């Protein structure tokens, strides 16, 4: 399922089961050869305002952070116009054919339906090296799932019995995005074998002081780090993944821990600093 569309230097995220709008999330300071994305968004807003009608401009959401400028709109032709403007400001040449192909893709895109999921569902997580990890929806925190990550990593999907015979390494209250948008494909359903009371209240979805909720991507990030697919200690808090493991689970020998210089270089490459 296509989730992005590219025009020149600009990648456009398409509406999916969780998101109703087109999205551009790019480091425009680098593209425009400016010092900051604050400067970049000001230049972009000014240029876009000069090119489109005021009532259309109001339908665009602009935001920025240190590493990127974020643009949102539900209108396919508007996001195309913005992508063209960004390429012009970046001095990137576009052919009429490129623009026409992108326009057709944007206009013809149909937002997919949400994946149906329920308590007990077993889902697969596709890791960065092409292998699989697996999780289960254990219960709900209002409309959000509380999910457990099994201690299993395979190059092919194993039997259901093989999956559920492994313990959980982490249980977290999550947003439903990755389940809704089919990123985590539901492959089976089984009775939940762990009790809510056996999970620290901070993570089990119980509304309380100190309770935490996470974006669904963090479970995927943890799986990649736990099995050494990606580095363990590269988030802002180098011990972050240690903190979201269950109390009985410790950092595994498969974890790839970078030296300080390597960590700094990795974060710089990701533009996280």
C-alpha positions as CSV (number, residue, x, y, z in Angstrom):
1,X,0.0,0.0,0.0
2,X,1.5,3.3,-1.1
3,X,1.8,5.8,1.8
4,X,3.9,8.5,0.1
5,X,4.2,10.3,-3.2
6,X,7.3,12.2,-4.2
7,X,7.7,15.3,-6.4
8,X,11.2,16.5,-6.9
9,X,12.8,17.1,-3.5
10,X,9.5,16.9,-1.7
11,X,7.9,13.7,-0.2
12,X,4.2,13.9,0.4
13,X,2.5,11.6,3.0
14,X,-0.9,10.4,1.8
15,X,-4.0,10.2,3.9
16,X,-4.3,6.8,5.5
17,X,-6.6,5.0,7.9
18,X,-5.5,7.1,10.8
19,X,-4.8,10.5,9.1
20,X,-7.3,12.4,7.0
21,X,-4.9,14.9,5.4
22,X,-1.9,15.2,3.1
23,X,1.3,15.9,4.9
24,X,4.7,17.4,4.1
25,X,7.3,17.0,6.8
26,X,10.7,18.2,5.4
27,X,13.8,20.0,6.5
28,X,13.2,23.1,4.3
29,X,16.0,25.1,5.9
30,X,18.4,22.7,4.2
31,X,16.5,22.7,0.9
32,X,16.3,26.5,0.9
33,X,19.9,26.9,2.2
34,X,18.7,28.9,5.2
35,X,19.9,28.8,8.8
36,X,16.6,27.7,10.4
37,X,13.2,26.2,9.6
38,X,11.7,29.3,11.2
39,X,13.1,31.3,8.4
40,X,12.1,28.6,5.9
41,X,8.4,28.6,7.0
42,X,8.2,32.4,6.8
43,X,9.6,32.3,3.2
44,X,7.2,29.5,2.2
45,X,4.1,31.1,3.7
46,X,4.9,34.4,2.0
47,X,5.4,32.7,-1.4
48,X,2.3,30.5,-1.1
49,X,0.2,33.5,0.0
50,X,1.2,35.3,-3.2
51,X,0.2,32.4,-5.4
52,X,-3.2,31.2,-4.1
53,X,-6.5,32.8,-3.1
54,X,-6.9,33.8,0.6
55,X,-9.8,31.3,1.1
56,X,-7.6,28.5,-0.1
57,X,-4.7,29.6,2.0
58,X,-6.9,29.3,5.1
59,X,-7.2,25.5,4.4
60,X,-3.5,25.0,4.9
61,X,-1.9,24.2,8.2
62,X,1.7,25.3,8.7
63,X,3.9,24.4,11.6
64,X,7.7,23.9,12.2
65,X,10.2,22.5,14.6
66,X,14.0,22.8,14.6
67,X,14.4,19.9,12.2
68,X,11.4,20.3,9.8
69,X,8.6,22.4,8.4
70,X,5.2,20.6,8.6
71,X,2.4,21.4,6.1
72,X,-1.1,19.8,6.3
73,X,-4.2,20.1,4.0
74,X,-7.0,17.8,3.0
75,X,-7.0,19.2,-0.5
76,X,-4.9,17.2,-3.1
77,X,-4.4,20.2,-5.5
78,X,-3.3,22.5,-2.7
79,X,-0.7,20.1,-1.5
80,X,0.5,19.7,-5.1
81,X,0.8,23.5,-5.4
82,X,2.8,23.7,-2.2
83,X,5.1,20.9,-3.3
84,X,5.7,22.8,-6.6
85,X,6.5,26.1,-4.6
86,X,8.9,24.2,-2.4
87,X,10.7,22.9,-5.4
88,X,10.9,26.3,-7.0
89,X,12.3,27.8,-3.8
90,X,14.9,25.0,-3.7
91,X,15.8,25.7,-7.3
92,X,14.7,22.1,-8.3
93,X,13.5,21.8,-11.9
94,X,10.3,19.9,-12.5
95,X,9.0,18.7,-15.9
96,X,5.3,19.1,-16.8
97,X,5.1,15.3,-17.0
98,X,6.4,14.9,-13.4
99,X,3.8,17.3,-12.1
100,X,1.0,15.7,-14.1
101,X,1.9,12.2,-12.8
102,X,2.0,13.4,-9.2
103,X,-1.3,15.3,-9.7
104,X,-3.0,12.2,-10.9
105,X,-1.7,10.2,-8.0
106,X,-2.8,12.7,-5.4
107,X,-6.3,13.2,-6.9
108,X,-6.9,9.5,-7.4
109,X,-5.7,8.5,-3.9
110,X,-8.4,6.8,-1.9
111,X,-8.0,6.8,1.9
112,X,-8.1,3.2,3.1
113,X,-10.4,1.9,5.7
114,X,-9.2,1.2,9.2
115,X,-8.1,-2.3,10.0
116,X,-10.5,-3.9,12.5
117,X,-8.8,-5.0,15.7
118,X,-10.0,-6.2,19.1
119,X,-8.7,-7.3,22.5
120,X,-6.8,-10.6,22.1
121,X,-5.6,-10.0,18.5
122,X,-2.1,-11.1,17.7
123,X,-0.3,-8.8,15.2
124,X,3.0,-8.8,13.3
125,X,5.5,-6.0,13.3
126,X,7.8,-5.7,10.2
127,X,11.3,-4.7,11.4
128,X,13.9,-2.7,9.5
129,X,15.9,-5.8,8.4
130,X,12.9,-7.5,7.0
131,X,12.3,-9.8,10.0
132,X,9.2,-10.0,12.2
133,X,8.3,-9.3,15.8
134,X,4.9,-9.9,17.2
135,X,2.5,-8.3,19.7
136,X,-0.9,-8.7,21.2
137,X,-3.7,-6.3,22.1
138,X,-4.2,-7.1,25.8
139,X,-6.9,-4.7,26.8
140,X,-8.1,-1.1,26.1
141,X,-7.5,2.2,27.8
142,X,-10.7,3.9,26.7
143,X,-10.3,3.6,22.9
144,X,-6.5,3.1,22.9
145,X,-4.9,-0.4,22.9
146,X,-2.6,-1.6,25.6
147,X,-0.2,-3.9,23.8
148,X,2.4,-6.5,24.7
149,X,5.5,-7.2,22.7
150,X,6.5,-10.9,22.7
151,X,10.1,-12.0,22.9
152,X,10.3,-13.5,19.5
153,X,12.1,-12.4,16.3
154,X,11.7,-14.4,13.1
155,X,12.5,-14.1,9.4
156,X,9.2,-15.7,8.5
157,X,5.8,-15.8,10.3
158,X,5.9,-18.8,12.7
159,X,2.9,-20.7,14.1
160,X,0.6,-19.0,16.5
161,X,1.6,-21.5,19.2
162,X,5.3,-20.6,18.8
163,X,4.4,-16.9,19.1
164,X,2.3,-17.1,22.3
165,X,4.7,-19.5,24.0
166,X,7.1,-16.5,24.5
167,X,6.9,-14.0,27.3
168,X,6.3,-10.3,26.9
169,X,9.2,-8.0,27.1
170,X,7.2,-4.8,27.3
171,X,3.6,-3.8,27.8
172,X,2.5,-0.2,26.9
173,X,-0.6,1.9,26.5
174,X,-0.4,3.1,22.8
175,X,-2.1,5.1,20.2
176,X,-3.9,2.9,17.7
177,X,-2.3,4.3,14.5
178,X,-0.2,1.3,13.6
179,X,-3.2,-1.0,14.1
180,X,-5.7,1.2,12.3
181,X,-3.5,1.8,9.3
182,X,-2.6,-1.9,8.7
183,X,1.1,-1.3,9.6
184,X,0.7,-4.0,12.2
185,X,-1.3,-6.7,10.4
186,X,-3.6,-8.8,12.6
187,X,-2.9,-12.4,12.0
188,X,-4.9,-14.3,14.7
189,X,-6.6,-13.9,18.0
190,X,-6.0,-15.6,21.4
191,X,-7.1,-15.3,25.0
192,X,-5.1,-12.8,27.0
193,X,-2.9,-14.7,29.4
194,X,-1.6,-11.8,31.6
195,X,-3.5,-9.7,34.1
196,X,-3.6,-6.0,34.2
197,X,-2.5,-6.0,37.8
198,X,0.7,-7.8,36.9
199,X,1.9,-4.8,34.8
200,X,3.2,-1.6,36.4
201,X,0.4,1.0,36.7
202,X,2.6,3.5,34.9
203,X,2.2,1.4,31.7
204,X,-0.9,-0.7,32.0
205,X,-3.4,2.0,30.9
206,X,-4.9,2.7,34.3
207,X,-5.8,6.4,34.5
208,X,-3.7,7.7,37.4
209,X,-1.0,10.2,38.3
210,X,2.1,9.2,36.5
211,X,0.4,7.0,33.9
212,X,2.0,7.1,30.5
213,X,0.8,6.7,27.0
214,X,3.0,6.3,23.9
215,X,2.8,6.6,20.1
216,X,2.5,3.1,18.6
217,X,5.8,3.6,16.8
218,X,7.7,3.3,20.1
219,X,6.9,-0.4,20.3
220,X,8.3,-0.9,16.8
221,X,11.4,1.1,17.8
222,X,11.8,-1.1,20.9
223,X,11.6,-4.3,18.8
224,X,14.2,-3.1,16.3
225,X,16.5,-2.1,19.2
226,X,15.9,-5.2,21.3
227,X,17.0,-7.5,18.5
228,X,20.0,-5.4,17.4
229,X,18.4,-4.2,14.1
230,X,18.9,-0.6,15.2
231,X,21.1,0.9,18.0
232,X,19.8,0.8,21.6
233,X,21.1,4.0,23.0
234,X,20.4,6.7,20.4
235,X,17.3,8.4,21.7
236,X,17.6,11.7,23.7
237,X,17.6,9.6,26.9
238,X,20.2,6.9,26.1
239,X,18.5,4.5,28.6
240,X,15.0,5.1,27.3
241,X,14.4,1.6,26.1
242,X,15.6,0.1,29.4
243,X,12.9,2.1,31.1
244,X,10.0,0.7,29.1
245,X,10.9,-3.0,29.5
246,X,8.9,-5.0,32.0
247,X,10.6,-5.1,35.5
248,X,11.6,-8.7,35.0
249,X,13.3,-8.0,31.6
250,X,16.8,-6.5,31.2
251,X,18.7,-5.2,28.2
252,X,19.4,-8.2,26.0
253,X,22.8,-9.3,24.7
254,X,21.5,-8.6,21.2
255,X,21.3,-4.8,21.9
256,X,23.7,-2.7,19.9
257,X,25.1,-0.1,22.2
258,X,27.0,2.7,20.5
259,X,30.0,4.5,22.0
260,X,29.5,8.2,22.7
261,X,31.2,9.4,19.5
262,X,29.2,6.8,17.4
263,X,25.9,7.8,19.2
264,X,26.6,11.5,18.5
265,X,27.3,10.8,14.8
266,X,24.2,8.7,14.5
267,X,22.0,11.3,16.0
268,X,23.6,14.0,13.8
269,X,22.8,11.9,10.7
270,X,19.2,11.6,11.8
271,X,19.1,15.4,12.5
272,X,17.9,14.7,16.0
273,X,20.3,17.2,17.6
